[in-house]
C-alpha cells in the first residue's frame, strides 16, 4: 500500500512538472499553442525512469519530455527548422472580417505598407523587401501550376506593386491558363468599374472591358490565308453555281439592289470568324455606267441596302474592270451583302477574293 502511494505521488509530481515544461515551451514559441492540461499517464517502469531523471535537477527535468528536432502532427511549428507536413494545417478564424490570417514579411520589412496600391484584405499576404517578390509559386514537372487562383465572384489572386509588375509568368514557357466562359459571345456579367478586365469565351475569342466599366468589346485577330475566290457572278467562271458561277448568284447584277452571300464557315473561313478581308472587283459593266458611273458597297448582311459610302467606284470610261480592298464583318447568318448603286437598267459582274478572316 505504501509503495502504491509513493508511485501515485511520483506520478502526480511528474505530471505537474510536465505541464509546467509544456507551458514554458508554449511561451517561448510565442504562446500560440494551447497546452494540454490533462495529466500524463505512465507505466511503473516509465515512472521509475522519469523519477530518476527528475532528481537530476533542471537538466534532468528537461528530459521528461523530449523536444523533437522538427514539429510533428499536433505539435508547435519550429522556426528555423524543417517541420513535418504529412497532415494538412488549417487556419480558420472563428469570426468574420477582413483581417489577414497569415502575414509573411520579407527581410527588412517591419510591417505592412500603410498605403499599398491595393488594400490588404486577403487570407494570406506576402510582402517582399525592396526589389524582392512578395509571393513566389513554382511547380516542377509539366502539369503543375505555380499559383492557382479561384473565386466565386471575387478575386482568386491579387498582385500589387508601387511601380513594378503586379503579376508575372516567368517560367520557361511563360504560359498563363484561363478557363473559358460556358458560351460564345460577350460575358453575361458586367465588368468591374475602374478596372481593365479580359475573359475568353468558348469560341476562343477574348473580350476586354470598355472604358465605361459596363460593357465588353472583342479583341479580334486577323488570320491570313491563301487567297480564295468565293464569288464570281460570271457564267463559266469555273464554280459550282448556276452556269458555272462561283457562288449561288448568277450575274450580271442590276442596279439599286442588294445581293447576299453566306461565307462564314466556307472556303477555309472558320465558323468562329467574325469577318473577312480581301478584294472586290467590278467587271463588264454596261454602257450606262460607262457614261454616268456607279459604285458597289460591301457590308454585313442586315436585310437593308446598307451604308451610304462606297467600297468600289467604277464607270465614267470604257475600262472593263477595277478592284479595291475591303474589310467586312459578317451579319446575320454569317452573310455579307453587296449593294449596287447605279441605274436599275444597268448591270455589272462582281468578283470577291478573300485573303484572310477576322476571329
C-alpha positions in Angstrom: 0.0 0.0 0.0 2.8 2.3 0.9 4.6 1.6 -2.4 1.4 2.3 -4.4 1.0 5.7 -2.6 4.6 6.5 -3.3 4.2 5.8 -7.0 1.0 7.8 -7.2 2.8 10.8 -5.6 5.6 10.5 -8.1 3.2 10.3 -11.0 1.4 13.4 -9.8 4.7 15.4 -9.4 5.9 14.3 -12.8 2.6 15.3 -14.4 2.9 18.7 -12.7 6.5 19.2 -13.9 5.5 18.1 -17.4 2.7 20.6 -17.5 5.0 23.4 -16.4 7.5 22.4 -19.1 4.8 22.5 -21.7 3.7 25.9 -20.6 7.3 27.2 -20.7 7.8 25.8 -24.3 4.5 27.4 -25.4 5.6 30.8 -24.0 9.0 30.6 -25.7 7.4 29.8 -29.1 5.1 32.8 -29.0 2.2 31.5 -26.9 0.2 30.3 -29.9 -0.1 26.6 -28.9 -2.7 25.6 -26.3 -1.1 23.4 -23.7 -2.8 20.1 -22.9 -3.6 20.3 -19.2 -4.7 16.7 -19.0 -2.4 14.6 -16.7 0.1 12.3 -18.5 -0.1 8.6 -17.6 3.0 6.4 -17.4 3.8 2.8 -16.6 5.6 1.8 -13.4 8.8 1.3 -15.3 8.4 4.7 -17.1 7.8 6.4 -13.7 11.0 5.0 -12.3 12.9 6.3 -15.3 11.3 9.7 -15.2 11.8 9.9 -11.4 15.5 9.2 -11.9 15.7 12.0 -14.5 13.7 14.3 -12.2 16.2 14.0 -9.3 19.0 15.1 -11.7 17.7 18.7 -11.4 16.8 21.1 -14.2 18.7 19.2 -16.9 17.0 16.0 -15.9 13.6 17.8 -15.9 14.1 18.8 -19.5 14.4 15.1 -20.4 11.0 14.3 -19.0 9.5 15.2 -22.4 11.9 15.2 -25.4 11.6 18.1 -27.7 11.6 16.9 -31.4 14.0 18.3 -33.9 11.0 19.3 -36.0 7.3 19.7 -35.2 5.2 16.6 -35.7 1.4 16.4 -36.2 -0.3 18.2 -33.3 2.9 20.0 -32.2 4.1 23.5 -32.5 5.8 24.9 -35.6 9.5 25.3 -35.0 11.0 28.4 -36.6 14.3 27.9 -38.4 13.7 24.1 -38.7 12.2 21.7 -41.2 8.7 20.8 -40.0 6.8 17.6 -40.7 3.9 18.4 -43.0 2.4 15.0 -43.6 -1.0 16.3 -42.5 -2.8 19.5 -43.6 -2.6 22.5 -41.3 -5.8 24.7 -41.4 -6.1 28.3 -40.2 -9.7 29.0 -39.7 -11.0 32.2 -38.0 -14.0 32.0 -35.6 -15.2 35.5 -36.6 -15.8 37.2 -39.9 -13.8 40.2 -41.1 -11.0 41.2 -43.5 -8.0 40.7 -41.2 -5.4 38.5 -42.9 -4.8 35.2 -41.2 -1.1 34.9 -42.2 1.3 37.7 -42.9 4.8 36.9 -44.2 7.2 39.9 -44.3 10.5 39.9 -46.2 13.9 40.9 -44.8 14.0 44.5 -43.7 10.1 44.8 -43.7 8.9 45.5 -40.2 5.2 46.0 -41.0 2.7 46.0 -43.9 2.8 49.2 -46.0 0.5 51.8 -44.7 -0.8 52.8 -48.2 -0.4 49.9 -50.6 -1.6 50.1 -54.2 -4.3 47.6 -53.3 -5.7 47.3 -49.8 -4.6 44.2 -47.9 -7.6 42.0 -47.3 -6.6 38.5 -48.3 -6.3 35.5 -46.1 -2.6 35.2 -46.9 -0.3 38.2 -47.5 3.3 38.2 -48.6 5.3 41.4 -48.6 8.8 41.3 -50.2 11.6 43.6 -49.3 12.7 46.2 -51.8 13.4 44.6 -55.1 12.2 41.2 -54.0 9.0 39.2 -54.6 6.0 39.2 -52.2 4.9 35.6 -53.2 6.6 33.1 -55.4 5.0 29.9 -56.8 6.8 27.1 -58.5 5.6 23.7 -59.6 8.1 21.2 -61.2 7.0 18.9 -64.0 4.7 19.5 -66.9 1.3 19.5 -65.4 1.6 21.6 -62.2 0.7 25.2 -61.7 2.9 27.7 -59.8 0.0 29.7 -58.4 -3.8 28.9 -58.8 -6.5 31.4 -58.0 -10.2 30.7 -57.9 -13.2 32.6 -56.6 -17.0 32.5 -56.7 -17.3 36.2 -57.6 -14.3 38.0 -56.1 -10.6 37.7 -56.8 -8.6 34.5 -56.6 -5.2 36.2 -56.7 -4.2 39.8 -56.3 -0.8 41.2 -57.1 0.1 44.8 -56.4 3.2 46.9 -56.7 4.0 50.6 -56.5 5.6 50.7 -59.9 6.7 47.2 -60.8 5.0 44.1 -62.3 1.8 43.1 -60.5 1.6 39.6 -61.9 4.4 37.8 -63.8 4.7 34.4 -65.6 8.5 33.8 -65.5 8.7 30.1 -66.2 10.4 28.7 -69.3 7.1 28.7 -71.2 5.6 31.9 -69.8 2.1 30.3 -70.1 -1.0 31.6 -68.4 -4.0 29.3 -68.3 -7.6 30.6 -68.2 -10.9 28.8 -68.2 -13.3 29.9 -70.9 -16.8 31.0 -70.5 -19.5 28.4 -71.0 -20.8 30.0 -74.2 -19.6 32.1 -77.1 -20.1 35.9 -77.2 -19.7 38.6 -74.6 -19.8 37.8 -70.9 -23.2 37.8 -69.2 -21.9 39.9 -66.3 -20.7 43.5 -66.1 -17.0 44.2 -65.7 -15.7 45.8 -62.5 -15.8 49.6 -62.8 -12.4 51.2 -62.9 -10.5 48.0 -63.7 -9.3 46.6 -67.1 -10.6 43.0 -67.4 -10.2 40.3 -70.0 -12.1 37.0 -70.4 -12.2 34.3 -73.0 -15.4 32.8 -74.4 -15.9 29.2 -75.5 -15.0 30.1 -79.1 -11.5 31.2 -78.0 -12.4 34.9 -78.5 -11.0 37.4 -76.0 -13.3 40.1 -74.6 -12.0 43.2 -72.9 -13.9 45.7 -70.7 -14.7 49.0 -72.2 -13.7 52.3 -70.6 -17.3 52.8 -69.4 -16.9 49.9 -67.0 -20.3 48.5 -68.0 -19.7 46.7 -71.4 -17.3 44.5 -73.3 -15.6 44.6 -76.7 -13.9 41.7 -78.6 -10.2 41.6 -79.2 -10.0 40.3 -82.7 -7.1 38.8 -84.7 -6.5 38.9 -88.4 -5.6 35.4 -89.8 -4.2 35.4 -93.3 -5.0 32.5 -95.6 -4.1 31.5 -99.2 -6.3 33.8 -101.3 -9.5 32.1 -102.4 -12.2 33.2 -104.8 -15.6 33.0 -103.1 -17.8 34.9 -105.5 -17.7 35.3 -109.3 -21.1 36.1 -110.9 -19.9 35.5 -114.5 -21.2 32.3 -116.2 -18.5 29.8 -116.9 -16.3 31.1 -114.0 -15.4 27.6 -113.0 -17.6 27.3 -109.9 -20.4 25.0 -108.9 -23.1 27.7 -109.1 -25.6 28.3 -111.9 -23.9 28.1 -115.3 -20.5 27.7 -113.6 -20.7 30.9 -111.4 -18.8 30.8 -108.2 -21.4 31.2 -105.5 -25.2 30.8 -105.8 -25.8 34.1 -107.7 -25.5 34.3 -111.4 -25.0 37.8 -112.8 -25.0 40.3 -114.0 -26.2 42.3 -111.0 -28.6 45.1 -111.7 -28.7 48.5 -110.1 -30.4 49.6 -106.8 -30.5 46.1 -105.3 -28.6 44.1 -102.6 -27.2 40.6 -103.1 -26.2 38.4 -100.2 -23.7 35.5 -99.7 -23.3 33.2 -96.7 -19.5 32.9 -96.4 -18.9 32.1 -92.7 -17.8 28.5 -92.4 -16.9 28.1 -96.1 -13.8 28.2 -98.3 -11.4 27.8 -95.4 -13.2 30.6 -93.4 -14.0 29.0 -89.9 -17.4 29.3 -88.4 -15.9 31.2 -85.5 -14.7 34.0 -87.8 -16.5 37.4 -87.4 -15.4 39.0 -90.7 -13.2 38.8 -93.8 -10.7 40.8 -95.7 -10.0 40.7 -99.4 -10.6 42.3 -102.8 -13.8 43.1 -104.6 -13.7 43.5 -108.4 -16.3 45.0 -110.8 -16.1 43.7 -114.4 -18.0 44.1 -117.7 -20.4 47.0 -116.7 -22.9 48.3 -119.2 -22.8 51.4 -121.3 -24.9 53.5 -119.0 -22.4 53.0 -116.2 -19.6 54.0 -118.7 -21.4 57.3 -119.1 -22.7 58.1 -115.6 -20.6 55.9 -113.3 -21.6 53.8 -110.4 -20.4 52.1 -107.2 -20.9 49.0 -105.1 -20.9 48.7 -101.3 -19.9 45.6 -99.3 -21.2 45.3 -95.7 -22.6 42.9 -93.0 -25.9 41.5 -94.1 -28.9 43.1 -92.3 -31.6 42.9 -95.0 -31.2 46.5 -95.9 -29.4 48.4 -98.7 -26.5 49.1 -96.3 -24.4 52.2 -95.8 -24.2 55.3 -98.0 -20.4 55.1 -98.5 -19.0 53.1 -101.4 -16.4 50.3 -101.4 -15.6 50.5 -105.1 -16.3 53.2 -107.7 -16.3 52.4 -111.4 -17.5 53.7 -114.8 -17.0 57.0 -116.5 -14.7 55.4 -119.0 -14.5 52.3 -121.3 -12.3 50.5 -118.7 -13.8 47.0 -118.2 -12.5 46.0 -114.7 -11.4 47.6 -111.5 -10.7 46.3 -107.9 -10.4 47.6 -104.4 -9.5 46.2 -101.0 -12.2 45.7 -98.4 -12.8 44.6 -94.8 -16.3 43.4 -93.9 -17.9 41.9 -90.8 -20.4 39.1 -91.1 -24.0 39.9 -90.5 -26.9 37.6 -89.6 -26.4 34.1 -90.8 -22.7 34.7 -91.5 -23.5 36.7 -94.6 -22.1 39.7 -96.4 -24.1 41.9 -98.8 -23.2 43.9 -101.8 -25.4 46.9 -102.8 -25.3 48.1 -106.4 -25.6 51.9 -106.6 -26.4 52.7 -110.2 -29.4 53.0 -112.5 -31.7 49.9 -112.4 -31.4 49.5 -116.2 -27.6 48.9 -116.0 -25.6 46.0 -114.6 -22.2 44.7 -113.6 -20.5 41.4 -112.7 -18.8 41.1 -109.2 -15.8 39.1 -108.1 -14.9 38.6 -104.4 -11.5 37.2 -103.4 -10.8 36.5 -99.7 -7.2 36.7 -98.3 -7.9 36.5 -94.6 -10.5 36.3 -91.9 -11.0 38.1 -88.5 -11.5 35.9 -85.4 
